[in-house]
């Protein structure tokens, strides 16, 4: 269990390839929070760098729909990012992994597109849009985004794949195409999210880092 004296840890909200996110309570602020920590017991420098990057980006952003980071704290020999909690659910839990009604889809799609538009107008790229970084409030339907990923400059393709959710990453994030990462990278990931919301499945499938590299750079999504 996490050793965070200033916080009460309540339950796990979601996890991705690199992190786990818990719902908790701040004793100091008397407010609910989300607490994100590295997923694995053996924490790498890359894990720590990713958390620091997310905190530094999200702490000062005054953009509607972006979850604000409030603190970066030491936790059981690692670091944790503390985020504001509005009671929203990760998209995957909100939809239960199933296709949504077309009216619900358009509502979610419009809200997500508006948030991304505001983010891109600030010159920022998210790089990690997926069901673990998109949150939806179960009552109001309000959408928010967290989980900013830093750009990985490395020839280690396994590390590149593990820095984000590969099922939603754009081909240029592999470093094996002629294109660089920019705001269009987020639009590709958003398209994958939209596809899954409408069909209940992913357009591409793989089971390993090498498999994801292969399908992202050689395969066309199924209709």
C-alpha positions in Angstrom: 0.0 0.0 0.0 1.2 3.5 -0.7 2.7 5.4 2.1 1.1 8.9 1.8 0.5 10.3 5.3 -1.3 13.4 3.9 -3.8 11.3 1.9 -6.3 8.5 2.5 -6.2 6.0 -0.4 -9.7 4.6 -1.2 -9.8 2.5 -4.3 -8.0 1.9 -7.6 -9.6 3.8 -10.5 -7.6 2.5 -13.5 -4.2 1.4 -14.7 -2.3 1.5 -18.0 1.0 0.1 -19.2 3.0 2.4 -16.9 0.8 3.8 -14.0 -2.0 3.1 -11.6 -4.5 5.7 -10.6 -6.2 5.7 -7.2 -9.1 7.7 -5.8 -8.3 9.3 -2.4 -8.9 12.1 0.0 -6.5 15.0 0.8 -6.4 15.6 4.6 -4.8 19.0 4.0 -7.2 20.3 1.4 -10.2 18.4 2.7 -11.0 17.4 -0.9 -11.2 14.3 -3.1 -8.1 13.7 -5.3 -6.7 11.3 -7.9 -3.3 9.8 -7.1 -1.2 8.4 -10.0 1.9 6.3 -9.3 4.2 4.0 -11.3 2.6 0.6 -11.8 5.6 -1.7 -11.3 7.6 -2.2 -8.1 10.8 -1.6 -10.0 10.6 2.0 -11.0 12.7 3.3 -13.8 14.0 6.8 -14.5 11.6 6.9 -17.4 8.7 6.3 -15.1 9.7 9.1 -12.8 10.4 11.5 -15.7 6.9 10.8 -17.1 5.2 11.6 -13.8 7.3 14.8 -13.4 6.4 15.9 -17.0 2.7 15.3 -16.4 2.8 17.3 -13.2 4.7 20.2 -14.8 2.3 20.4 -17.8 -1.0 20.0 -15.9 -0.3 22.1 -12.8 -0.6 25.5 -14.5 -3.0 24.8 -17.3 -6.1 26.9 -17.1 -8.0 25.0 -19.8 -11.6 23.8 -19.3 -11.6 20.0 -19.5 -8.0 19.4 -18.5 -7.6 17.8 -15.1 -5.3 20.0 -13.0 -2.3 18.6 -11.1 -2.1 19.9 -7.6 1.0 18.3 -6.1 4.0 16.0 -6.8 4.8 14.0 -3.7 7.1 11.2 -2.5 5.3 7.9 -2.1 7.0 4.7 -0.9 10.4 5.3 -2.6 8.8 6.8 -5.7 6.8 9.8 -6.8 3.1 10.3 -7.1 1.1 13.0 -9.0 -1.9 14.3 -7.2 -4.7 15.5 -9.4 -8.1 17.1 -8.8 -11.0 14.7 -8.6 -14.5 15.6 -9.8 -16.0 12.1 -9.4 -15.6 11.2 -13.1 -14.9 7.7 -14.3 -12.4 6.6 -16.9 -14.0 6.2 -20.3 -13.5 2.5 -20.3 -15.4 2.1 -17.0 -18.1 4.6 -18.1 -18.9 2.7 -21.3 -18.1 -0.8 -19.8 -16.1 -1.5 -22.9 -19.2 -1.5 -25.1 -20.4 0.6 -28.0 -22.5 3.6 -27.0 -25.8 4.9 -28.4 -25.3 7.2 -31.4 -26.7 10.2 -29.4 -24.3 9.6 -26.5 -21.4 9.2 -29.0 -22.0 12.6 -30.5 -22.2 14.2 -27.1 -18.9 12.7 -26.0 -17.3 13.3 -29.4 -18.2 17.0 -29.3 -17.0 17.5 -25.8 -13.7 15.7 -26.5 -13.1 17.7 -29.7 -13.7 21.0 -27.9 -11.2 20.1 -25.2 -8.6 19.1 -27.7 -9.2 22.2 -29.7 -8.5 24.4 -26.6 -5.4 22.4 -25.9 -4.0 22.6 -29.4 -4.6 26.4 -29.6 -2.2 26.6 -26.7 0.4 24.8 -28.8 0.3 21.6 -26.7 0.1 18.0 -27.8 -1.3 15.3 -25.5 0.3 12.2 -27.1 -1.7 9.7 -25.0 -5.4 9.9 -25.6 -7.0 6.6 -24.6 -9.8 5.3 -22.3 -7.5 5.6 -19.3 -6.8 9.3 -19.8 -10.3 10.4 -20.7 -12.8 10.8 -17.8 -16.6 11.2 -18.0 -18.8 12.2 -15.1 -21.6 9.6 -14.7 -24.3 12.1 -13.9 -23.4 15.3 -15.8 -21.6 13.7 -18.7 -18.8 16.3 -18.4 -15.6 15.1 -20.1 -12.1 15.8 -18.9 -8.6 14.7 -20.0 -5.5 13.8 -18.0 -2.3 11.7 -18.6 -0.1 13.9 -20.7 2.9 12.0 -22.2 6.2 13.4 -23.0 7.8 12.8 -26.4 10.2 9.8 -26.2 13.4 10.4 -28.2 14.9 6.9 -28.4 15.7 4.1 -30.8 14.4 1.6 -28.1 11.0 0.8 -29.7 9.9 -1.2 -26.7 10.3 1.9 -24.5 8.4 4.0 -27.0 5.5 1.5 -27.0 5.5 1.4 -23.2 5.4 5.2 -22.8 1.7 5.3 -24.0 -1.1 3.0 -24.7 -0.1 1.4 -28.1 -3.6 0.6 -29.1 -4.3 4.4 -29.5 -0.9 5.7 -30.6 -0.3 7.2 -34.0 2.2 5.6 -36.5 4.5 8.6 -36.3 5.0 7.9 -32.5 7.0 4.8 -33.4 9.7 7.0 -35.0 9.5 4.8 -38.1 7.6 7.1 -40.4 8.6 10.3 -42.3 6.2 12.3 -40.1 6.8 14.0 -36.8 4.5 14.2 -33.8 2.1 17.2 -33.7 -1.5 18.0 -33.1 -2.5 15.5 -35.8 -1.2 12.7 -33.6 -3.9 13.5 -31.1 -6.5 13.5 -33.9 -5.4 10.0 -34.9 -5.8 8.8 -31.3 -9.1 10.5 -31.0 -10.2 8.7 -34.1 -9.4 5.3 -32.5 -11.4 6.4 -29.4 -14.3 7.3 -31.6 -14.1 4.0 -33.5 -14.2 2.1 -30.3 -17.1 4.1 -28.9 -19.1 3.3 -32.1 -18.2 -0.4 -32.5 -17.1 -1.6 -29.1 -13.8 -2.8 -30.5 -10.4 -1.6 -31.7 -9.6 -1.2 -35.4 -6.2 -2.9 -34.9 -5.1 -5.7 -32.6 -1.7 -6.9 -31.3 -0.3 -8.7 -28.3 3.3 -7.5 -28.0 5.4 -4.4 -28.5 6.8 -5.8 -31.7 3.2 -6.7 -32.8 2.1 -3.1 -32.3 5.0 -1.7 -34.3 4.1 -4.1 -37.1 0.4 -3.3 -37.3 0.9 0.5 -36.8 3.3 0.8 -39.7 2.0 -1.8 -42.1 -1.7 -2.5 -41.6 -4.9 -0.5 -42.5 -7.7 -0.4 -39.9 -10.6 -2.6 -40.6 -13.9 -1.0 -41.6 
